């Protein structure tokens, strides 16, 4: 028969002396118990006492069989990976975490025989679940080959003094070997798919000093550099511009170039600000960017366009014969009268308008042979 949850049992047997044996899987067998029949009292007895006298302490005590053991080994193809961070859990009547060594070995003794589950979680690897049968007085052995899983490595680079941090070449190396190469985006952000192990990062960009390689480690399920999370913008790798670099190749070094990344050897700068014309969104400094300015190279904050032709009055309403009068929206007009190969580009002249003493006029272009920068005779 079987005992109930409290350990009680009942038998329908002949009134004779007998021997009881108690066994259960996972427990050591108890010693046989001799039971006698008392014909006078008409009861079964043990040690001249009724069996009910043993309701508390029991007729037999079974001790759990803890003669089984388990030993295992985790393997990963990732060189140098510290497996001591692995979570290995033995699942039976209770969940029991196991300690794993750096080399991936784990051992647990004094286990009860039976069927167990083993759950294995290792950062950067596919999770594993196994079943293992533990037998009394034996040590079960298991070996698990882990499958690496690449995870995102995110970081930042900062071009000192620049508003845009794009196009930095970032190289990812592991054990000295090149793994992958990528470019930073305008925010200086870069991303790799990488194994959860130690790497180094190298940075380069034309016109900038390459910093020392940055060691990256993997701990607590994250990539870390300089004792900070690698994916923190505050942990961006700084890069300084070369003192004599000329990134756009226009013959003007970057620190003096008014368009450091755009070819402009002439350094034209109509409005005299810090940006050259080819990279200045508002070349005439009238508050209107080029795409919206109806006179992109003439100062006209009012944007007058009397004839509605899409060209502002200050850059379409005058001629040599009928010059524009000063005023009417062209106050503080900025003119670049330096010589050019194209004699009509960026030069201007003017003179005294006939019949209007004291008034000046501005003409579109200048006469061939006139001294650049002078006012033309009216």
C-alpha positions in Angstrom: 0.0 0.0 0.0 1.0 3.7 -0.1 1.0 6.2 2.6 -1.1 9.3 2.5 0.3 12.9 2.7 0.6 12.6 6.5 2.5 9.2 6.3 -0.5 7.1 7.5 -1.3 3.8 5.9 -3.9 1.0 6.4 -3.7 -2.7 5.6 -6.3 -5.5 5.6 -4.2 -8.6 6.7 -4.5 -11.7 8.7 -4.0 -11.5 12.5 -0.5 -12.9 12.5 3.0 -11.7 13.2 4.6 -9.9 10.2 7.4 -7.6 9.0 6.8 -4.2 7.4 9.3 -2.7 4.8 9.2 1.0 3.8 10.7 2.4 0.6 10.4 5.5 -1.6 12.2 6.7 -4.6 14.8 9.2 -3.7 15.1 8.0 -0.1 17.3 5.4 1.6 15.4 2.2 2.7 14.5 2.1 6.3 15.2 -1.0 8.5 12.4 -3.6 8.5 9.9 -3.2 11.3 8.7 -6.4 13.1 5.0 -6.3 14.0 3.3 -8.9 16.4 -0.3 -9.9 16.9 -1.6 -9.7 20.5 -4.5 -12.2 20.6 -5.6 -11.1 24.0 -5.8 -7.5 23.1 -6.6 -8.3 19.6 -4.3 -5.8 18.1 -1.1 -5.4 16.3 1.8 -4.3 18.5 5.4 -3.3 18.3 7.6 -3.5 21.3 4.4 -4.5 23.2 2.8 -1.2 22.4 -0.1 -0.6 20.1 0.8 0.8 16.6 -1.2 4.0 17.4 1.5 4.8 20.0 3.9 5.5 17.1 1.6 8.0 15.3 4.0 10.9 16.1 7.4 9.4 15.7 6.4 6.9 13.1 7.1 3.3 12.7 10.0 4.1 10.3 11.9 7.2 9.3 13.2 7.4 5.7 16.2 9.6 5.1 16.6 11.3 1.7 19.0 9.7 -0.6 21.6 12.3 -1.5 24.2 10.1 -3.0 23.8 11.5 -6.5 26.1 14.2 -8.0 26.3 16.3 -11.1 29.4 17.8 -12.8 29.3 19.8 -16.0 31.4 21.9 -18.4 30.4 24.9 -20.5 32.2 25.6 -23.7 32.2 28.8 -25.9 34.0 29.4 -29.1 34.7 33.0 -28.0 38.3 33.2 -26.9 39.0 34.7 -23.5 35.3 34.7 -22.4 34.9 34.5 -18.6 32.3 31.9 -18.0 32.1 32.6 -14.3 29.3 35.0 -15.1 27.1 32.2 -16.4 23.8 31.5 -14.6 23.3 27.7 -14.2 20.2 26.6 -12.4 19.3 23.1 -11.4 15.5 22.6 -11.4 14.0 19.9 -9.3 11.7 20.1 -6.3 13.3 23.5 -5.8 15.4 25.7 -8.0 19.1 25.6 -7.0 21.7 27.9 -8.5 25.1 26.4 -9.2 28.5 28.1 -9.0 30.4 28.2 -12.3 34.2 28.6 -12.5 36.0 30.9 -15.0 36.8 27.9 -17.1 33.1 26.9 -17.3 33.1 24.0 -14.9 30.4 23.4 -12.3 29.8 20.6 -9.7 27.0 19.8 -7.3 27.1 16.9 -4.8 24.6 15.5 -2.3 21.7 15.5 -4.7 18.7 13.3 -4.6 18.4 10.8 -7.5 15.8 11.7 -10.1 15.1 13.7 -13.2 16.3 17.4 -13.2 16.2 20.3 -15.6 19.3 22.4 -16.1 18.9 26.0 -17.3 21.9 27.9 -18.6 22.0 31.7 -19.3 25.2 33.3 -20.5 25.4 36.9 -21.7 25.9 37.1 -25.5 25.0 33.4 -26.0 21.8 31.5 -26.8 20.0 30.3 -23.7 20.1 26.5 -23.2 17.8 24.1 -21.3 18.7 20.4 -20.7 17.3 17.4 -18.8 19.6 15.2 -16.8 18.9 11.9 -14.9 20.7 11.6 -11.6 21.3 8.1 -10.3 22.0 7.1 -6.7 25.7 6.7 -5.9 26.7 8.0 -9.3 28.0 11.3 -10.7 26.2 12.4 -13.9 28.3 14.4 -16.4 27.2 16.9 -18.9 29.0 19.1 -21.4 27.3 22.1 -23.1 28.6 23.9 -26.2 27.3 27.5 -26.1 26.3 29.3 -29.3 27.5 32.9 -29.4 25.0 35.6 -30.1 26.2 39.0 -31.3 24.9 42.1 -29.6 24.9 45.8 -30.4 28.0 47.8 -29.4 27.0 51.5 -29.5 29.5 54.3 -28.9 30.2 58.0 -29.6 33.0 60.1 -31.0 33.3 63.9 -30.6 35.1 66.1 -33.2 36.2 69.0 -31.0 35.0 72.4 -32.1 32.6 70.9 -34.7 28.8 70.9 -34.7 28.7 67.7 -36.9 30.6 64.6 -35.9 29.9 62.5 -39.0 32.2 60.4 -41.2 34.7 59.4 -38.5 36.2 56.0 -39.5 35.8 53.6 -36.5 37.6 50.2 -36.6 36.7 47.4 -34.3 39.5 44.9 -33.4 39.6 41.8 -31.2 42.9 40.3 -30.2 44.6 42.6 -32.6 42.6 41.4 -35.7 40.2 43.7 -37.5 36.6 42.6 -37.0 34.6 45.4 -38.6 34.7 49.0 -39.8 31.9 51.6 -39.8 31.4 55.4 -39.9 29.9 57.7 -37.3 26.7 59.5 -38.0 26.2 63.3 -37.6 25.7 62.9 -33.9 29.0 61.0 -33.6 27.2 57.7 -32.9 28.4 54.4 -34.3 27.1 50.8 -34.0 28.7 47.4 -34.4 27.3 43.9 -34.0 29.9 42.3 -31.7 30.5 39.4 -29.5 30.4 40.1 -25.8 34.1 40.0 -25.3 37.0 42.5 -25.0 37.7 44.7 -28.0 39.6 47.8 -29.0 38.3 50.8 -31.0 40.4 52.9 -33.3 39.3 56.3 -34.7 40.5 58.3 -37.8 39.3 61.2 -39.9 41.1 63.4 -42.4 42.2 66.6 -40.7 42.0 65.3 -37.1 44.5 63.6 -34.8 43.7 60.0 -34.2 43.4 59.3 -30.4 44.9 56.3 -28.7 43.0 53.0 -29.2 40.1 52.7 -26.7 39.9 49.3 -24.8 36.4 48.0 -24.5 35.4 45.3 -22.1 32.1 43.4 -21.6 30.8 43.3 -18.0 27.3 43.3 -16.3 25.7 42.6 -19.7 27.1 45.8 -21.3 30.1 47.2 -23.1 32.3 49.4 -21.0 35.1 51.9 -21.7 36.9 54.2 -19.3 34.8 52.7 -16.5 31.7 54.1 -18.1 29.0 52.6 -20.3 30.2 52.8 -23.9 26.8 53.8 -25.2 26.7 57.0 -23.0 27.2 60.3 -25.1 29.1 61.6 -22.1 31.7 58.9 -22.8 32.4 60.1 -26.4 36.0 59.8 -27.6 37.3 63.3 -28.4 39.3 64.1 -31.5 41.3 67.3 -32.0 41.8 68.9 -35.4 45.3 69.0 -36.9 46.8 72.4 -36.6 47.9 72.6 -40.3 45.2 70.4 -41.9 43.5 71.3 -45.1 40.5 69.0 -45.3 39.0 70.4 -48.5 42.3 70.8 -50.3 41.8 74.4 -51.3 45.2 75.6 -50.2 43.9 77.3 -47.0 44.5 75.5 -43.7 41.4 74.5 -41.8 41.9 76.9 -38.9 42.0 79.9 -41.3 39.5 78.5 -43.9 36.1 80.2 -43.8 34.7 77.0 -45.3 36.9 74.3 -43.9 35.1 71.4 -45.6 34.1 73.1 -48.9 36.6 73.9 -51.7 36.9 77.7 -51.9 40.5 78.9 -52.6 39.3 82.5 -53.1 37.7 82.6 -49.7 34.9 84.9 -51.0 32.9 86.3 -48.2 30.4 88.9 -49.4 29.0 89.8 -45.9 32.4 89.6 -44.1 31.2 87.2 -41.5 33.0 84.0 -40.4 31.6 81.8 -43.2 32.6 82.0 -46.8 30.0 82.5 -49.5 30.0 78.8 -50.7 29.0 77.6 -47.2 27.1 80.6 -45.9 23.3 80.1 -45.9 22.9 83.9 -45.7 25.7 85.2 -47.8 24.5 88.8 -47.9 23.7 88.8 -44.1 20.2 90.3 -44.6 18.5 87.6 -42.5 17.2 85.6 -45.4 18.8 82.3 -46.2 19.8 81.7 -49.9 16.8 79.5 -50.8 14.3 82.1 -49.6 16.3 85.3 -50.5 15.1 87.0 -53.7 18.6 88.6 -53.9 21.0 86.0 -52.4 24.0 88.2 -52.9 22.5 91.6 -52.2 21.5 93.0 -48.8 17.7 93.5 -48.9 16.0 92.6 -45.6 12.7 94.0 -46.8 12.8 91.7 -49.9 11.1 94.4 -52.1 10.0 93.0 -55.5 7.9 95.7 -57.1 7.5 94.0 -60.5 6.8 90.5 -59.0 9.4 88.8 -61.1 10.9 86.8 -58.2 14.0 89.0 -58.1 14.4 91.7 -55.5 14.4 95.3 -56.5 18.0 95.8 -55.3 19.4 93.2 -57.7 17.1 93.6 -60.7 15.9 97.2 -60.9 18.9 99.2 -62.0 21.1 99.6 -65.1 24.0 101.8 -66.2 21.6 104.2 -67.9 19.0 104.1 -65.1 21.0 103.4 -61.9 19.4 102.7 -58.5 19.3 105.5 -56.0 20.7 104.8 -52.6 17.9 104.0 -50.1 14.7 102.2 -50.8 15.9 99.1 -49.1 19.5 99.0 -50.1 21.0 100.8 -47.1 24.2 99.2 -45.9 24.7 97.3 -49.2 27.9 95.2 -49.0 29.9 95.0 -52.2 32.8 92.8 -53.0 34.9 94.8 -55.5 38.0 92.7 -55.6 39.2 91.8 -59.2 38.0 88.6 -60.7 38.7 86.8 -64.0 35.0 87.3 -64.7 34.8 91.1 -64.9 31.1 91.1 -64.2 31.1 88.9 -61.1 31.2 90.5 -57.6 32.3 94.0 -58.8 30.3 97.2 -59.0 30.7 100.9 -59.6 28.7 104.0 -59.3 28.7 107.7 -59.9 26.9 110.9 -59.3 23.5 110.8 -60.8 22.9 113.6 -63.3 20.5 116.2 -62.0 20.6 114.9 -58.4 23.6 116.4 -56.6 24.8 114.5 -53.6 23.1 111.3 -54.5 24.9 108.1 -55.4 23.9 105.2 -57.7 24.9 101.6 -58.0 25.3 99.9 -61.4 25.2 96.2 -62.1 28.8 95.5 -63.2 31.5 97.9 -64.2 33.2 99.2 -67.3 36.0 97.2 -68.7 39.3 98.9 -67.7 37.9 100.7 -64.7 39.8 100.3 -61.4 38.0 97.7 -59.2 36.5 99.3 -56.2 36.1 102.8 -57.7 32.9 104.6 -58.4 32.1 105.0 -62.1 31.7 108.5 -63.4 28.1 109.3 -64.1 
